[in-house]
Amino acid sequence: MVDLEQRTATYLNAKGMQVVEFGVPTGRASRTRVILYTSKLYALKYLRDLFGLESSQIVIQPDTASTVDIEIRLEGDWIAILPAE
């Protein structure tokens, strides 16, 4: 997954999303997950459709101390979907 985070950030920025930070993965899962920390439901719906997420891949976890509205934990399933550069 070389540069997967940077490629995804560039892709999402081009789609109008504001990517404010990304970092080293903290765990390992088989499928990409999205964690919603604030009430950005339209953004969540957009990402659900863009990533082809199922409900089991979406976590709603309100956190007023979070530095981001939404966290995307990328996994190998996204590599097959991410358009080539």
DAJO-V694393 format. One record per residue. RES is the residue in one letter. PHI is phi in whole degrees, 0 to 359 (none if undefined). NEAR is the number of other C-alpha atoms within 10 Angstrom. D_CENTER is the distance of its C-alpha to the mean C-alpha in Angstrom with 1 decimal. Layout:
res=RES phi=PHI near=NEAR d_center=D_CENTER
res=RES phi=PHI near=NEAR d_center=D_CENTER
//
This chain:
res=M phi=none near=9 d_center=14.8
res=V phi=298 near=6 d_center=16.6
res=D phi=59 near=8 d_center=14.7
res=L phi=300 near=15 d_center=11.5
res=E phi=297 near=18 d_center=9.5
res=Q phi=294 near=14 d_center=12.0
res=R phi=298 near=15 d_center=12.1
res=T phi=293 near=18 d_center=8.5
res=A phi=299 near=18 d_center=9.1
res=T phi=298 near=15 d_center=12.4
res=Y phi=298 near=17 d_center=11.3
res=L phi=293 near=15 d_center=9.1
res=N phi=300 near=13 d_center=12.1
res=A phi=296 near=10 d_center=14.5
res=K phi=274 near=9 d_center=13.0
res=G phi=97 near=8 d_center=13.8
res=M phi=277 near=14 d_center=10.6
res=Q phi=260 near=11 d_center=11.5
res=V phi=266 near=16 d_center=9.6
res=V phi=259 near=10 d_center=11.9
res=E phi=197 near=11 d_center=11.2
res=F phi=207 near=13 d_center=9.8
res=G phi=205 near=8 d_center=12.0
res=V phi=288 near=7 d_center=13.4
res=P phi=303 near=10 d_center=11.9
res=T phi=258 near=6 d_center=13.8
res=G phi=200 near=7 d_center=14.3
res=R phi=222 near=11 d_center=14.4
res=A phi=221 near=11 d_center=13.5
res=S phi=275 near=9 d_center=14.3
res=R phi=225 near=15 d_center=11.2
res=T phi=300 near=20 d_center=7.4
res=R phi=232 near=21 d_center=6.7
res=V phi=239 near=21 d_center=5.2
res=I phi=247 near=18 d_center=7.8
res=L phi=261 near=21 d_center=9.7
res=Y phi=259 near=19 d_center=12.3
res=T phi=234 near=17 d_center=14.1
res=S phi=266 near=12 d_center=15.5
res=K phi=275 near=11 d_center=13.2
res=L phi=291 near=11 d_center=13.7
res=Y phi=293 near=9 d_center=13.9
res=A phi=295 near=14 d_center=10.5
res=L phi=298 near=19 d_center=9.3
res=K phi=298 near=12 d_center=11.7
res=Y phi=300 near=12 d_center=10.7
res=L phi=293 near=17 d_center=7.1
res=R phi=302 near=17 d_center=9.1
res=D phi=291 near=11 d_center=11.6
res=L phi=296 near=12 d_center=9.8
res=F phi=272 near=17 d_center=8.1
res=G phi=66 near=14 d_center=11.3
res=L phi=281 near=16 d_center=10.2
res=E phi=262 near=12 d_center=13.2
res=S phi=301 near=10 d_center=14.0
res=S phi=291 near=9 d_center=14.1
res=Q phi=264 near=14 d_center=10.4
res=I phi=246 near=16 d_center=9.9
res=V phi=240 near=14 d_center=11.4
res=I phi=256 near=13 d_center=13.1
res=Q phi=223 near=11 d_center=14.4
res=P phi=307 near=13 d_center=16.2
res=D phi=206 near=12 d_center=16.7
res=T phi=291 near=10 d_center=18.7
res=A phi=271 near=8 d_center=18.8
res=S phi=295 near=11 d_center=15.0
res=T phi=276 near=11 d_center=14.6
res=V phi=228 near=15 d_center=11.3
res=D phi=280 near=17 d_center=10.7
res=I phi=222 near=22 d_center=7.2
res=E phi=247 near=17 d_center=5.5
res=I phi=246 near=14 d_center=2.5
res=R phi=259 near=21 d_center=5.6
res=L phi=284 near=21 d_center=6.3
res=E phi=223 near=17 d_center=9.8
res=G phi=301 near=14 d_center=12.7
res=D phi=296 near=14 d_center=12.1
res=W phi=286 near=17 d_center=9.6
res=I phi=302 near=14 d_center=12.5
res=A phi=290 near=8 d_center=14.8
res=I phi=263 near=11 d_center=12.8
res=L phi=300 near=14 d_center=11.9
res=P phi=300 near=10 d_center=15.1
res=A phi=295 near=8 d_center=17.6
res=E phi=292 near=6 d_center=18.3
//
